[in-house]
């Protein structure tokens, strides 16, 4: 039920969203059902993985960590209120 205001790059409000569900699961457990709520270009599971593995690998390397299929991922579902 949390409310989040998403901002434009210039800091002005763009969206008001309300969280409806949050789940945490290992990266390797992400399925096509989970990726179906992502942006249209990354909804197919194989594409989602090709985009996110390098992303998480690079982010984690900056903290001296190594990516693995066991890395916990949070999935948030929300409703756009405005």
Helices and strands as residue ranges (DSSP letters): E 3-7, E 13-26, G 27-29, H 32-35, G 40-42, H 45-61, E 72-80
